[in-house]
Amino acid sequence: MRHGFVAFSAGALIALVLPAHPPPAVAGILVLLCLIVALGFRSIVAMGALGLAWACLSIALWKSSLPASESPDQLLAIVGRVTSFPTSQNYGTRFYFERIGVWDWALQPRRLRVVWYRASPPLTIGAVCRLHLRVERSRSALNPGSTDQARSAAARGEHAWAYVVEHPGNLCWDAFDDGAGALRLGDFADLRARIADYLKRLELAPRTRAILLGLTVAYRGELSETQWDLLRVTGVAHLLAISGLHIGLAAWLGSITTGVVLALSAACSGYPRNLSRYRPIGGLCLAAFYAGLAGFSVPTQRALVVVVVIALIRWRGGRIISFNTLLISFAGVLLVDPLGALSKGFWLSFAAVTALVAINVLLGRRKPWWRALMSHIFLSVGLAPVTAVAFGHVPVASAVANFIAVPWCSFVVVPLCLAGGLGALAGVPQAQHLLTAAGSAWEGLEFALMVIARWDLALAVPMLPIVFAPLALAALVVGCMSPGRGAIIGIALCLLLTALPLQRRPAAGQFVASFLDVGQGAAAVIQTRRHTLVFDVGPQGTHAVRHYLEHRQIARIDRLVLSHADHDHIGDLASLGHFHPSEVIAQPDKRLPLKGQPCSAHGHWRWEEVDFEFLYPWPGDRGSANDKSCVLKVTGVDSSLLLTGDIERLAESTLVRRWGAKLKSDVLFVPHHGSKTSSTEAFIKTIAPRHAVVSAGFNNRFGFPAKEVLDRYVRHGVQVWQTSTQGAVTVRSGAAVQIDGFRHRWPWFWRAR
């Protein structure tokens, strides 16, 4: 049986990495055939094939509801239900919208992320609307180290994003006052809305109310940026996402409460009966109720499956804490939602549970407090490799913060929130006291988190080998000499895994240039053997440069060049965080938030046999702000690159006249995102590039890059690369320049073509 679960899980995971899948009808037939074979022969191969076919069917059904890729701007009239709390922003209102209707899944997108710009009518969770939507496939900027938003959307079961088009036919009505509300989600949506309204009427501080809304009904729209920053820095943001920890806690509380009630009923009835096997039923009911209050999000569905598996095993008298339980739960989650394995949370959750099971098996019958302490240490250290790979750093302060926050939230704040929420629904007057007590308990915890946040302890990935390598060696020595060597050796192996270098730097005389996908803007990172130069940082909010530097294990920026002061080139400076550049080069401009030396003052320098030279502008050169962009040439041993900013015809003609054949380069960063005002015939002919990289937003309102400009490059035999369609473009210098696009490096099925 164990091997069958392993085979099913492996087959489902293999389906997620396939670039293509059969259509739904074919996949459905394959599922039936594999199920018949698996039931008849109980073969491991048949179970693996069943997992593969089942995941292919789920993926095919999801893909069938996507908007057509060749129609990126479809206008559809959709009747559906608002399935999340609407969140108001300066630009409009955001909410999730799920189409009503089960059997016409292949006709229109089913689950959408919607924005209603400007003034929308009052919306409530559970409301039924008929909306005219401009629908597009979920897309995301693709860069090494950044979150793939399209993959995250697939993991959540989203099919598209859309915005509401002004139309007289846009109508919304309260589902709870109409027969249309009698669907699966309606009742829980009503309960969530009632609890949220109850909390908003209480006399609580806005910060506290925002936290209680998140812990009770999974509404995090009122959390301020300051609160989010505190939660991120201390590594406890997961406490606000109702998932495995919360659902498991609800199951435990429900099981304990049910056991007490059954024991009292047995005592009152006059004769004792062994009713302990019925305890998991109460736990399952409370866990399902809490999942409903959280909107049955994907993480809560995942946790609920695990609770069902544990309840069944407990009902049959089996061991709960065992690798068999973990394996059955893993296969069960993949059975319910194969796409859920695309999320980082899926793997972090099961990695944490695996670590907990391992430490409890190794420690055996030790005292509970000792097992709890060792479990926390093992989790903090053992998950360091997973955290480092997933997020680019290991927040050391989070170990201390979670040591305090997890038990406090688990045994104080969340039970008070649940009890208060149930009391509010039942009309119990004491509910407000319970919720107020939960708020006070959180305020005390928040004070402790603020103290911990001041430590600012977070190890970036480049520092991990230095810190963890000696710790790993020490743990190995102690592990070989101690009775509990198994756990300690496991910790040592995790530390060694984290201490391994993950990225290689280029050789002397060579460079690697990455042109990041930042939407409508520009950002590039150039690495030599021991130095890093950043050329522009993109528009505000992209964070692409910071994530890329963390991914490449770069600890500092040796030189930051800002070609000019347009927002789409300097807007994301604040996101660089601890990557403080050693030196800033920028043309004087009052729009710049920091001062730097003009590029004309840095004519030439050399890093590890790679030459850097500013060719433009010189003092006295005239023109617009675009035409005064810094132009930098990077020359390795056998290849070169020209970075041009937003220069236009005037600057291009000056460069051709001033430098002539010296402009010749293997790779050209296309001026001004491919605008018609740049890339003249003379400029392209003089540079004679083999490759040209265009950084522009997908389907941007400026029409960049212009078709006539692209045709011009093609006529000159230049291969054009676009970040909007190919993601981040990476150039590796050498006798034969290597260049590739990140989007097509791995052709995952969720990425729009």
N, C-alpha and C positions, 0 to 999 in steps of 0.2 A: 504493500500500500504506500509506504514512504517513497519508494522509487517512482510510483505512478504520479504522486504529487510533484516530485522533482521534475519528471519528464513533462508534465502539463505546464508547469511554470516556465521551464526552459523553452518550450514551444511557443508560449505566449510572448516571451521576451524577444525571441528571434523575429517574430512577426513585426515588432516595433522598429527593427533596424532594416527591414526590407525597403528598397526604394519604390516598389510597385506592389499592388495587391489586386486580387481578382474582384470583379464586380459583386454586389451583394447576393445576387441569385446564385452565382457559382460558389461563393463562399458558404452560403447556407446549405447547399447540397453537400459540400465537402464536410461540413460540421455533422450532418446527419450520418454520412457514411462512416466517418471516424468514430462517432458515438456508437454505432452498431458494432463496429469491429472491436472497439475498446471494451464494450460490455460482453461481447461474445468470447473474446480471447484473453482479456485482461493483460494485454501486451504493453510493455513500457513504450515501445515505438508507437503503438496506437494512441497511447495517452499523450505522447509528445506531439503527434500529428493533430490530435484533437485540440490541444492548447494552441497550436499554430493556426488551425482553421478557425477556431473561436475568436482569436484576436484579429485575424484577417477580416472576419465578418464584422466585428465591432468597428474596425478602421474603415471598412468599405461603407458601412452605414453612416459613419461620421462624415466621410468625404462626399457622400451623395447629397448631403444637405449644405455643402459649401456653395457660395456664389460662383458662377462661371468665371474662370480666371481671365478669359478674354473680354469679360464685361465688368470692369473694375468699378463701375459706378451705376449699379442697377437701382431702379426706382420700383419699390414693391409696396403694396398695401397689405399689411399683416394684422391679423387679430390675435392678441396675446395677452399675457398677464405680466404685470410688474412683479418680479420675484426677489427683489432686493429693496432695501430702504433707499429711496432716492436721495442723492447727495447733491446739494446746491453748491455751485462754484461761481466765480465771477463771470464765466463765459456761458453758464447754463446749468442744466441738471443732468447728472449721470445716473443710470440705473441698468439693471439686467432685465431683459424682456424675453419671455418664453412663449413661443407660438402655441396656441391652443389647437388641438387636433393631433391624433395619434397615428392615423393610418396613412396620412399623406406626407410622410417624412421626406420623401424624395423630391418634393416640389419646391420647397422654399427652406431657407435657413431656419433652424428650430430655436436655438438659443443665441441671443445677440447681446452685445454690449452697446448700449445706446446713449447718445448725447442729444439732449433737447436744448438747442442753443436759444439764447435770449430768454424771454419770459415764457415759461411753460405753465400750464394750469396746475393747480394743486394736485400732486400725485401722492398716493399712499401705497405701501406694499400690499400686494394682492389685487390692486385695481386692474380691471380689464379694459383694454384700449384697442381701438382700431386706428393704426398710425400709418402714414405714408413715409417710408424710410428710404434713404439713399444708402445702399448696402455695399460694403466692400469686404473682401477677405481680410482676415486678421494678418497683418504683416508686422514686422519689427526690424529695426536696424540690427545687422548681424556683425558682431565683432568678437574676436577672441577675448574671453573673460567676461563678456556681458551676458545678461539673461536673454535667452531667446523667447521673446514674448509670444511668438506664434506657437512655440512648443507648449508654453504655459497655458495658452488659450485652448489648445487641443487637450491638455491634461484636465482642464476644467469642463470640457465638453462644449466649449463655445464654437460656434460656426462662423461668426462674422462680427464685425462692428458696423454701426450705422449711426446716422444722425437724422433727426426728424425734419422733414421738409414741410414748410408752411402750406397748409391745405385746409379748406373748409370741412373736409371729411374726417379730420382728426378728432376722435371722440374718446372720452374716458368715462367710466362709471364705476361705482363702488361695487365690487363683486359680492360683498357680504349683504347687500340689500337686493340681490337679484339671483335668480336661479342659476345664472352662469357661475356663481361662486362655489357650487357644489362639486368641485373637483378635488383631486388629491391634495393640492397645496393650499387650498383656500382656508381651511380651518386653522392650520398652523400660522399662516400669514396673519390671520385675524388675532391669534394669541400673541404673536410677536408685536403687532402694532399696539395691542392693549397694554402689554408690559412696558413698551417704550413710552407710551403716553403717561403711564403711571409714574415712571422714573422721572420724566420731564416735569411733572407737577411737584415732585418733592423738593424741599429746600436744601439742595446740595450745591457744593461748589462746581462750576462748569467742568473743571479738570476731573473731579471725582465722578460726576454724572457720565462723562464720556467713557471712563473706564468701566463703570457698571453696565452701561449699554453694550459695550464690547463683550463683557464676560457673560451677560445674561441672554442677549438676543443677537449677538454677533454683528452689531452695528458699530462700526468704527469711524463713521463719517464726522463725528464731533471731536475726534482727537486732534490736538494742535501739533504743529511741527515740533515744538519744544518737547512735547510728550513722546512723540515718535523718536526723536533724537536720543532721549534718555533711555528708551527701551532698546534701541539699536546698540548704543554704546555699551550698555550693561549686558547685552545678549539675552534679554528676557522678553523680546517681542513675541516669541512663540506663545507666551501665556495669554496674549490677547487674541490669538487665533484658535477658536474652539476646535479641537482635534482630538488625537488619541489620548492625551493626558486628561482632558476634561471629560470625555465620554467614558473613559475607563474609571475615573473617579466617581462619576454618576452611577455607573454599574456597581461599583463597590458599595457606595452609600445605599443604593436600592437593595442590594443583597443583604447588607447588615440590617437595614430597617425591616425587610421581609422576615429575616431570621428572628428578630426580636418579637415581631407580631405573631409569628407562628409559635414561638416558644410560649408566649403569654396565652395564646388560644389553647395550646395543648394543656397548659397548667390549669386553666379555668374549666376545661372540659372534664377534668377529673382523671384522665389516664394519659400517660406519656406516649407520644408517637414520634418516630424519627421522620421529621419533615424537612430536614436540612437540604435534601435534594431539590426542594422547591425554591430555595433561596435565589438561585440564578434567574428565575423567572421575574422576580421583582427587580433585580438588577438590570435585566434586559429591558424591561418596560421603562424604567427611569432613564436609561441610556438612550432609548429611542425617543423619549419625550424631549430630552436635552438636545439631541440631534435635530429634532423638528424645530425647536426654538432657534437653532443655529441655521435654519433654512435648508437642512439636508445638503450642506455643501459637500464637495468631494472628499475632503479630509474626514468629515464626520461620517460619511457613508463608509469610508475605509475602516474607521475605528469601530463602527457598528457591526461590520462583518466579523471583525476579530472578537467582539463581545459575543456574538452569536456562536462562533466556534467554541469559545471558552465555556459558554453556558451548556452547549451540547456535551462537551467533554466532561464537565462537572456533573451533568445529569447522569452520565454513564459511569461515573466514579473514577475517571482517569486523572492523571497528574496534569495540573494546569501549567506549572512552570517546567516546561520541557521543550526540547528542540522539535519534537513531533507536533506539539501545539503550534509552535512558531511556523513550521513548514505548512501545516494545514491552513493556518491563517493567511500565509503568503499566497498560497494557491487560491484560497477563497476570495481574496481581494482581487486577484487577477481575473477570476471568473466573473465577478460582478462588474469590474471596470478595468479592462486591460489598458486603456489609455491613461489611467491614473499613474502608471509606472513611469510616465514621462516627466513627472514633477520631482523636484529635489526633495520635497517634503516626504514623498513615498519612501525614498531610500534612506533619508535621515531617520525617519520613524522606525523602519525595520532594523537599521543599524543600531539604534539605541536599544530596541527591544532585544536584539541578539546579544548585545553586550550585557544587558541585565540578566538574561537567561544564563549566559555563560558564567557570570560572577556568582549567581545563586547556585548553580550546579557545582562550581568549584569549591565554594565555601561550605556547602552541605548544610549541616545542622548548627552552624555558628549562631551566636546571639543575634536577634533581629537588628539591634542598633548597630552592631558591627557590620552586618550585611548591608544595611542602608548606607553607612559611611563609605564602605568599599565600593558599593555600586555607584555612588556619586563620583568618587575619584576615578573609577574605571571609565565611567561615561565621559568625564571631562578630558581625560587623557586619551582614551581609546578612540574617541570620535575626532581627535585633532586632525588626522589625515583627511577624513571626510569633509570636515569644516574647511580645511585649507584648500582642498581641491574645489569645493563648491563656492566659496566666498572669497578666497584669496588672502585670508588672514585668520589667525586664531585669537579671539578676544579672551585674554587671560583673566581680566576682571570678571568675565561672565561666569567663571567657575565659582567665585565667591558669591556673586549676585544670585545665581541659580540655587546655590546651597541654602540661601535664605528664602528666596522668592518662591521656589517650587513647593516646599512643604507648607509655607504660610498661605499661599494661594490655594493649595490643594485641600488643606484641612480647616481653613478659616474663611477666606474670602469667597471662594466658589460655593461651598455649602450654604453660606449666608445668602448669596445671590440666588441660588436655586430655591431655597426655602422662601425667600422674599418674593421671588417671581411667582411661585405656586400660590403663596398667600394673596398676592395681588389679584390673581385670576379668580381665586375663591372668595374674594371680598373680605379677607380677614384683616381687621384693623391693625394688628401687630405687624403686618407685612412691612409697613414703612419703617418700623424700628429695626427690623432685620436688615433691610437695605441700607439704612443709615449706618448700622454697625458695620456692614460690609464696606461702605465708603470710608469709615474711620480706620478700619483695618488696612485698607489699601493706602490711605494717606500715610500711615506709619511706615509701610513698606516703601513707599515712594521716597520718603525722607532718607531711608537707608540706601536706596539706589542712587540718590543724588550724591551721597558721600562716596559711594563706590565709584561713580562716574568720574570723580575728580582724579582718580588714580590714572585714568587714561592708559590702561595697560592693554595693548593689542599687538601681537606679534605679526608683522607682515610676513608673507611667505619667504622673502629673501632672508629673513632673520631665523627662520625655523631650523636650518641645519646647524647654525652656530649654537643655538640654545638646546635643541633636542638631542643632538648627537652625543654629547657627554652624558646626558641624563639616560639615554638608551643604553650606553655601555655600562653605567653604574647599575641600572635595573637588571641587565643580564647577569652581572656578577652576583648581585644579591639574590636573584631568582635561582641561580644554580646552587646557592648555599642554604636556601630556606625551605621549610616544609611546604609552604604555599607557592611553590615555584611556578605552577602552571599559570596562575593569574599574573604574576609579576613578569614572567617571560612573555606573556601575551601583550602586556603594556609595553615592554621593551621593543617588541616587533613593531607595534604601532608607532612608537617613537622613531624607530629606524626608518620606517616607511615615509614618515613625514620629513625626516632629515635628508632624504635623497634629493639631489638637485633635479628639477623637472624641466628646466629650459636650458638651451645651449646658446651661447653668444657667438656672433660671427668671428671668423678668423681675422688676423691682422691684414689690413689692406682691403677687407670686404665690409659691406654694410647690409643691413636689412631695413627696408623702409615699408611701413604699414600705413596705408591711407584708409582711415577709419570711416565707417558708415555712420555719419552723424546727421543724416537727413539733409536739409537745405543748409549747408555750411561746409566747412573744411577743417580737417585736423589730420596731422601726420606725425608719426614717431619714427625717428631714424636712429638706429643702434650701430655702434661700432664695437670693437672688442671690449672696451671698458667704459665707454661713454654713451650718453643718451641725449638726443636733441628732440625737442617737441616743436613742431612748426604749426601754429594755430591750434585752437582747442575746441572749435565747433560752437554751436548755439547753446543757450542755457538749457540745463536740464538733461543733457544727453549722458553725462558721466562716462562717456566712452573712453576718454584718455585715461582716467583714473583706473577703470576696470582693466584696461589693456596693460597698464604698467604693473598692476598687481598680478595679472595673469603671467606676464613675462618675468616676474620676480625682479623687477627693477625698483631699487630702493630710493633713488633720487633722480631728479632732472638736472643734468649738468648745464644745459642752456635751453632757455625758452625763447623762441622767436615768434613774435606776433606781426604778421605781414602788414596789417593795418587795423584800424579800430572798428570795423564793421561788426555788428552784433553776432553775425553768423560765423565769425572767426575768433571772437574773444569772449563770447557770452558764458562759457562754462568754466571760467577761471576759478570761481569759488569752489568747484567740485574737486579741485586737485588736492585739497585737504593737506595731509602731511607730506605730500610731494612738493616741498618748497623748492623752486628752481634756484640753483646756485647763481645764475646770471640771467637777466632778462634783456632781450634786444627788441626794441619796438620804435617805430617812428613817433615823434612827438605828436600827441593828439589829446585834447582835453577830455575826450570820451574814454580814455584808458583809465582803469581803476588803479593801475600801478605805474610807476615810472621805470623806464629802461633807457639804455643807450641806443642811439640811432644805428641802423644797420650799416650806414656808411662808415661808422667808426670801427667796424670789425671787418676789414677788407678780407683777411685770409687767416685761417688757422688749420692745424693738422692734428687729427686724433688717430693713433695707431695706423699710420700710413694711408689714411683717408683724408683728402683735402676738402675743406669747406671754404667757399668764397662768395661774398656778396657782389653781385654784378650791377645791382640797381637798387635804389636811386643814388645818385651822387649829389652832393651839396649843390644847390642851384637848379636842379631839375624841376620843371614845372608840370602841372597837371592836376587832375582831380585826386581825391583821396584814394580811389582805386588805382590810378596811374602812379601813385607814389608807394605802392606795395613793395615790400622787400622781395627781391629775387635772389635766390640762393642756389648755387650749383654745388653738388656733392660728387666728388670724383674718387673712385676707388682705384685699385691696381689695374682693373681691366673693364670697368663699366662706370657709367655716370648717370646722374639724375638732376633735373632742373625743376625747382620749386618756384612758382610764379605768382602766388597770391591772386589778386583780382585785377591785374594789369589789363589795359585795353590797347587800342591801336597806337596811340601816341607813345606809350612806353615800349610797345613791341618794336616800333620803327626805330626808336632811340637805341634799343638793345642791339638790333641788327646792324645799325650804322656803327655803333661803338665797339662791338665785340666781334662781329662777323663769324668766322668759322669756329671761334672758341665757344660759341653757344651750342655746338653739336653735342647731343646727349642721347643716351640709349632710351631713357624714360623721361617723359614730360608730364608734369602735373598741370593739366589743361587750365589755362587762365580763365578766371571769372566763371567757373562752373560750366563752361561751354557756351557762353553768351555770344550773340551775334556781333557784339562790339569788340570781340577778341579773336585770336587764332587766325590771323591774316595769312594769305598764301606765302608771303615772303618770310614770315616768322616760322611757319611750319617747315618750309623748304630749307631754311638756314639751320634749324635745329636737327632736322632729319631724324626724328626719333623712330625707334622700332615699336615702342609701346607708348600709349597715352592714357592717363588715368583721369576720369571725370568724377568730381565729388559734387553730387546734387541730390535733392530730395526726390523720392518717388512721386511721380505725377504732380510735381510742384507747380504753383500758380504762375511762375515766370516762364515756363516752357523750356527750362534748361535740361539737358543741352539742346541747342537748336539743331534741327535736322540738317540744315545746310552746313553747319560746322562739322557735324559727324561725317557728312559726305566728303567734306574737304580733307579730313584726315584719311579717310578710306582711299581717296584718289591718290594720296601720297604713300600708300602702302603701309599705313600705321594701324596696328591692332589697338582698338579702343576698349578700355575697361571702365565700367560704370559702377560706383558703389551702390547706386539705387537698385540695381538688378543683380549684382554679384556680391553684395556685402563688402566687408573690408577687403581691400586689395593689397596683397603683400608682394614686395619686390625683393628678391635676393640677388645681390650682385655676383658677378662671376664672368668667366669667358663667354658663357651663354647665360644671359639673364633669365632667372626663373621667376615667374609671376603667376599668381593664381588668385581666384576670388573665393572668399570664405563661404558664400552661399552654396557654391557648387563643389566645395571640397568634400562635403558629405551630403548627398541628395536625399535628405530626410523627407518623408511623405508629407509632413505638415507645413513645409515651406512653400509658399506661393511661388509659382514660376513666372 
